[in-house]
Amino acid sequence: MACVTCHGPEGKGGLYLAMGIVRTPNIQYGVLTGQIMIEEESGTEAEEPHAPYTDESLKQAITQGLEPDGELLNPFMPRWSMAAPDLEDLLAFLKTL
């Protein structure tokens, strides 16, 4: 399983079927950090608002499943165990989305 499985090739999220329908959030860097605001598509459930992510809080989300305020992410979000250089590479990739 990879990020693209749930969040899509452009990181925009959407609906994912996994023992039910799960709405996956947009993980584009500008959206996560609050630099870009998006409008929800009509007819879809709005995402819960969260504080803007920083690079460090994104790393915590990926490895520990935590939102910027320390709340737990949806349990469907995997908690990834990866070496520091790999985590830095993933963060650099997220910045391209």
C-alpha positions as YAML, in Angstrom:
chain: A
units: angstrom
residues:
- id: 1
  name: MET
  ca: [0.00, 0.00, 0.00]
- id: 2
  name: ALA
  ca: [1.24, 3.46, -0.85]
- id: 3
  name: CYS
  ca: [-0.02, 7.02, -0.31]
- id: 4
  name: VAL
  ca: [-1.32, 7.10, -3.89]
- id: 5
  name: THR
  ca: [-3.68, 4.20, -3.15]
- id: 6
  name: CYS
  ca: [-5.89, 6.37, -0.95]
- id: 7
  name: HIS
  ca: [-4.89, 9.97, -1.73]
- id: 8
  name: GLY
  ca: [-4.59, 9.61, -5.52]
- id: 9
  name: PRO
  ca: [-1.75, 10.44, -7.92]
- id: 10
  name: GLU
  ca: [-2.08, 14.19, -7.35]
- id: 11
  name: GLY
  ca: [-2.70, 13.93, -3.60]
- id: 12
  name: LYS
  ca: [-6.19, 15.39, -3.85]
- id: 13
  name: GLY
  ca: [-7.84, 12.62, -1.83]
- id: 14
  name: GLY
  ca: [-11.36, 11.44, -2.43]
- id: 15
  name: LEU
  ca: [-13.39, 8.37, -1.62]
- id: 16
  name: TYR
  ca: [-11.65, 5.06, -0.98]
- id: 17
  name: LEU
  ca: [-13.30, 1.69, -0.47]
- id: 18
  name: ALA
  ca: [-11.80, -0.15, 2.52]
- id: 19
  name: MET
  ca: [-14.31, -2.17, 4.53]
- id: 20
  name: GLY
  ca: [-16.67, 0.72, 3.85]
- id: 21
  name: ILE
  ca: [-16.21, 4.06, 2.20]
- id: 22
  name: VAL
  ca: [-13.48, 6.27, 3.67]
- id: 23
  name: ARG
  ca: [-13.04, 9.91, 2.64]
- id: 24
  name: THR
  ca: [-9.34, 10.58, 2.30]
- id: 25
  name: PRO
  ca: [-8.12, 14.18, 2.63]
- id: 26
  name: ASN
  ca: [-6.21, 16.29, 0.18]
- id: 27
  name: ILE
  ca: [-2.51, 15.97, 1.05]
- id: 28
  name: GLN
  ca: [-1.15, 18.60, -1.31]
- id: 29
  name: TYR
  ca: [1.49, 20.55, 0.61]
- id: 30
  name: GLY
  ca: [-0.09, 23.95, 0.08]
- id: 31
  name: VAL
  ca: [-3.44, 22.66, 1.35]
- id: 32
  name: LEU
  ca: [-1.95, 20.94, 4.40]
- id: 33
  name: THR
  ca: [0.06, 24.00, 5.39]
- id: 34
  name: GLY
  ca: [-2.84, 26.40, 4.84]
- id: 35
  name: GLN
  ca: [-1.13, 28.22, 1.97]
- id: 36
  name: ILE
  ca: [-3.88, 27.14, -0.45]
- id: 37
  name: MET
  ca: [-7.56, 27.04, 0.41]
- id: 38
  name: ILE
  ca: [-9.80, 24.61, -1.46]
- id: 39
  name: GLU
  ca: [-13.54, 24.54, -1.87]
- id: 40
  name: GLU
  ca: [-15.30, 21.29, -1.07]
- id: 41
  name: GLU
  ca: [-17.11, 19.66, -3.95]
- id: 42
  name: SER
  ca: [-20.86, 19.87, -3.57]
- id: 43
  name: GLY
  ca: [-22.42, 16.68, -2.28]
- id: 44
  name: THR
  ca: [-19.33, 15.53, -0.37]
- id: 45
  name: GLU
  ca: [-18.72, 15.58, 3.34]
- id: 46
  name: ALA
  ca: [-16.49, 18.46, 4.41]
- id: 47
  name: GLU
  ca: [-13.16, 17.66, 6.03]
- id: 48
  name: GLU
  ca: [-12.70, 18.54, 9.66]
- id: 49
  name: PRO
  ca: [-10.71, 21.76, 9.90]
- id: 50
  name: HIS
  ca: [-7.25, 21.47, 11.42]
- id: 51
  name: ALA
  ca: [-4.44, 23.83, 12.23]
- id: 52
  name: PRO
  ca: [-1.93, 24.28, 9.40]
- id: 53
  name: TYR
  ca: [0.76, 21.63, 9.28]
- id: 54
  name: THR
  ca: [4.45, 22.43, 9.53]
- id: 55
  name: ASP
  ca: [7.19, 20.16, 8.21]
- id: 56
  name: GLU
  ca: [7.62, 18.71, 11.70]
- id: 57
  name: SER
  ca: [3.91, 18.12, 12.28]
- id: 58
  name: LEU
  ca: [3.67, 16.48, 8.83]
- id: 59
  name: LYS
  ca: [6.40, 14.07, 9.90]
- id: 60
  name: GLN
  ca: [4.41, 13.30, 13.05]
- id: 61
  name: ALA
  ca: [1.27, 12.72, 10.99]
- id: 62
  name: ILE
  ca: [3.10, 10.26, 8.76]
- id: 63
  name: THR
  ca: [4.90, 8.36, 11.52]
- id: 64
  name: GLN
  ca: [2.62, 8.74, 14.55]
- id: 65
  name: GLY
  ca: [-0.79, 9.49, 13.06]
- id: 66
  name: LEU
  ca: [-1.14, 12.87, 14.79]
- id: 67
  name: GLU
  ca: [-2.76, 16.10, 13.64]
- id: 68
  name: PRO
  ca: [-0.92, 19.38, 14.34]
- id: 69
  name: ASP
  ca: [-2.91, 19.79, 17.58]
- id: 70
  name: GLY
  ca: [-2.00, 16.29, 18.77]
- id: 71
  name: GLU
  ca: [-5.38, 14.71, 17.97]
- id: 72
  name: LEU
  ca: [-5.25, 11.25, 16.41]
- id: 73
  name: LEU
  ca: [-5.79, 10.95, 12.68]
- id: 74
  name: ASN
  ca: [-8.38, 8.54, 11.32]
- id: 75
  name: PRO
  ca: [-7.33, 4.97, 12.17]
- id: 76
  name: PHE
  ca: [-7.31, 4.12, 8.45]
- id: 77
  name: MET
  ca: [-4.24, 6.35, 8.08]
- id: 78
  name: PRO
  ca: [-1.22, 4.04, 8.38]
- id: 79
  name: ARG
  ca: [1.56, 4.94, 10.78]
- id: 80
  name: TRP
  ca: [4.70, 4.57, 8.69]
- id: 81
  name: SER
  ca: [8.05, 3.53, 10.12]
- id: 82
  name: MET
  ca: [10.84, 4.92, 7.96]
- id: 83
  name: ALA
  ca: [14.42, 6.09, 8.15]
- id: 84
  name: ALA
  ca: [14.97, 9.83, 8.56]
- id: 85
  name: PRO
  ca: [16.37, 10.29, 5.01]
- id: 86
  name: ASP
  ca: [13.32, 8.52, 3.56]
- id: 87
  name: LEU
  ca: [10.98, 10.71, 5.60]
- id: 88
  name: GLU
  ca: [12.81, 13.81, 4.31]
- id: 89
  name: ASP
  ca: [12.45, 12.52, 0.73]
- id: 90
  name: LEU
  ca: [8.73, 11.95, 1.27]
- id: 91
  name: LEU
  ca: [8.32, 15.47, 2.64]
- id: 92
  name: ALA
  ca: [10.21, 16.86, -0.38]
- id: 93
  name: PHE
  ca: [7.87, 14.92, -2.66]
- id: 94
  name: LEU
  ca: [4.77, 16.25, -0.85]
- id: 95
  name: LYS
  ca: [6.06, 19.75, -1.58]
- id: 96
  name: THR
  ca: [5.78, 19.00, -5.31]
- id: 97
  name: LEU
  ca: [2.07, 18.21, -5.08]
...
